[in-house]
């Protein structure tokens, strides 16, 4: 056999599988890293959504109180409004 043919066969039998194996390992690690990154991002998004929902609930409660005050005919309206200013928003 010719030396060039032997070198090509050695290259195909030894070098190509090694390169493909290393490439597959790199791809698997990259994929695992990306999955972990997406998991963390989804957790952060869920936490922010929960915070926004809690804030919206607090604001809805305050609006309900203000609606009640506005629709009632009480003589102590100013006192109730001042009491609302003292309530912590967060």
Secondary structure, DSSP 8 states (H G I E B T S, - for coil): --HHHHHHHHIIIIIHHHHHHHHHHHHHHHHHHHHHHHHHHHHHHHHHHHHHHHHHHHHHHHHHHHHHHHHS--TTHHHHHHHHHHS---
